[in-house]
Amino acid sequence: MAFAKPKARLIRWSPNLTKLRALSLKQPWAWLVVSGYKDIENRSWRTAHRGPLLVHASRSKPDYTSDMIERMYGVRLPDEVETGGIIGLVDVVDCVKRHSSKWKFRGTWGWVLENPRRLPLRECKGFVGLFKPEF
C-alpha cells in the first residue's frame, strides 16, 4: 500500500483566518482531519461551535503508530507529519452522540467535520479546548 495522499486541497493564509478559533489535536489525528480522511473528532465534551475551525497539531508524541492506523482505518501515514502549529482548517457542522463514521468512538461526542483544507504550517502554542491562536 502506498502512502496516503491528502484528499483535501492546500490553501493560503489570509488575514481572516488568523481571527478563527482553533482546536489542538495530537498527530496523527490532526493530519488525518486536515487531509480529509477523518470526518469525526471525538471529544468528552459537546460543542455549540459551528463553522470554520483551525486545526492545531500539538507537539505531543503520537499516541498511535502508523501501522496501527493502517490496520484500523486503511490509511498509511506519511513518514513525517508537522507539529507545533496550525496545519489546516475544517468546518464543524454538527455535534452528535451517534454517527456511522468509522472514526466515531463509542461514548464520546462526535464533532462532525466537513470541507477540510490544508494550510502551510504556522507555528504557535496550543491550548486545551477551543482557543484563539497567538501568532
C-alpha positions as CSV (number, residue, x, y, z in Angstrom):
1,M,0.0,0.0,0.0
2,A,1.3,3.5,-0.9
3,F,1.4,6.3,1.5
4,A,-1.9,8.2,1.7
5,K,-2.0,11.4,-0.3
6,P,-4.1,14.2,1.2
7,K,-7.6,14.3,-0.3
8,A,-8.0,18.0,0.8
9,R,-6.7,21.0,-1.1
10,L,-3.9,23.3,0.2
11,I,-5.0,26.9,0.7
12,R,-3.1,30.1,1.5
13,W,-3.2,32.0,4.8
14,S,-5.4,35.1,4.7
15,P,-6.0,37.8,7.4
16,N,-9.5,36.4,8.2
17,L,-8.1,33.0,9.1
18,T,-6.0,34.5,11.9
19,K,-9.2,35.6,13.7
20,L,-10.6,32.0,14.0
21,R,-10.5,29.7,17.0
22,A,-8.5,26.5,17.0
23,L,-8.6,23.0,18.4
24,S,-5.3,21.2,19.2
25,L,-5.0,17.6,18.2
26,K,-2.2,15.1,18.6
27,Q,-0.7,13.6,15.5
28,P,-1.6,11.6,13.5
29,W,-5.2,12.8,14.2
30,A,-4.5,16.4,13.1
31,W,-3.1,15.2,9.8
32,L,-5.9,12.8,9.2
33,V,-8.5,15.6,9.8
34,V,-6.9,18.3,7.6
35,S,-6.1,15.7,4.8
36,G,-9.7,14.7,4.5
37,Y,-9.7,11.2,5.9
38,K,-11.1,11.7,9.4
39,D,-14.6,13.2,9.4
40,I,-15.3,13.0,13.1
41,E,-13.4,14.4,16.1
42,N,-14.1,12.6,19.3
43,R,-14.3,14.6,22.5
44,S,-15.6,14.1,26.0
45,W,-17.5,17.4,25.7
46,R,-20.1,18.8,23.5
47,T,-19.6,22.0,21.4
48,A,-22.0,24.6,20.2
49,H,-19.4,25.8,17.7
50,R,-20.4,25.6,14.1
51,G,-18.4,26.8,11.1
52,P,-14.7,27.1,10.4
53,L,-12.2,25.9,13.0
54,L,-8.4,25.9,12.7
55,V,-6.6,22.6,13.4
56,H,-3.5,22.8,15.6
57,A,-1.1,19.9,15.6
58,S,0.3,19.6,19.1
59,R,4.0,18.8,19.9
60,S,2.9,15.8,22.0
61,K,4.1,12.5,20.9
62,P,1.8,10.5,18.7
63,D,-0.5,8.1,20.6
64,Y,-0.9,5.7,17.6
65,T,1.7,4.3,15.3
66,S,1.4,4.4,11.5
67,D,1.0,0.6,11.5
68,M,-1.9,0.8,13.9
69,I,-3.7,3.5,11.8
70,E,-3.2,1.5,8.6
71,R,-4.5,-1.7,10.2
72,M,-7.5,0.0,11.9
73,Y,-8.5,2.5,9.2
74,G,-6.8,1.6,6.0
75,V,-4.8,4.8,5.7
76,R,-1.0,4.7,5.5
77,L,0.5,7.8,7.1
78,P,3.4,9.8,5.6
79,D,6.8,9.3,7.3
80,E,6.8,12.9,8.7
81,V,3.9,15.0,10.0
82,E,4.1,18.6,11.2
83,T,3.7,19.5,14.8
84,G,3.7,22.7,16.9
85,G,1.3,24.8,15.0
86,I,-1.8,25.3,12.8
87,I,-1.8,22.9,9.8
88,G,-5.3,23.3,8.4
89,L,-8.9,24.3,8.6
90,V,-12.2,22.3,8.8
91,D,-15.9,23.2,9.2
92,V,-17.7,21.8,12.3
93,V,-21.3,21.1,11.1
94,D,-22.7,19.1,14.0
95,C,-22.1,17.5,17.3
96,V,-23.6,14.1,17.9
97,K,-23.6,11.1,20.2
98,R,-24.1,8.6,17.3
99,H,-22.7,8.5,13.8
100,S,-21.9,5.9,11.2
101,S,-18.3,7.1,10.6
102,K,-15.6,4.5,11.2
103,W,-13.8,7.3,13.1
104,K,-16.5,7.7,15.8
105,F,-15.6,6.2,19.2
106,R,-18.5,4.9,21.4
107,G,-19.2,7.0,24.5
108,T,-17.9,10.3,23.1
109,W,-19.3,13.4,21.5
110,G,-18.6,13.3,17.8
111,W,-17.8,16.7,16.2
112,V,-18.9,16.2,12.5
113,L,-16.3,17.7,10.2
114,E,-16.6,18.7,6.6
115,N,-14.6,20.7,4.0
116,P,-11.1,20.1,5.2
117,R,-8.4,22.4,3.9
118,R,-4.6,22.2,4.5
119,L,-2.6,25.2,5.4
120,P,1.2,25.8,5.4
121,L,2.4,25.3,9.0
122,R,2.1,28.4,11.1
123,E,3.9,27.8,14.4
124,C,2.0,28.7,17.6
125,K,1.4,27.3,21.1
126,G,-1.6,25.1,21.6
127,F,-4.1,25.1,24.5
128,V,-6.8,22.8,25.9
129,G,-10.3,23.4,24.5
130,L,-11.1,25.9,21.8
131,F,-8.6,28.7,21.7
132,K,-7.5,31.8,19.8
133,P,-4.0,31.2,18.4
134,E,-1.3,33.7,19.2
135,F,0.8,34.2,16.0
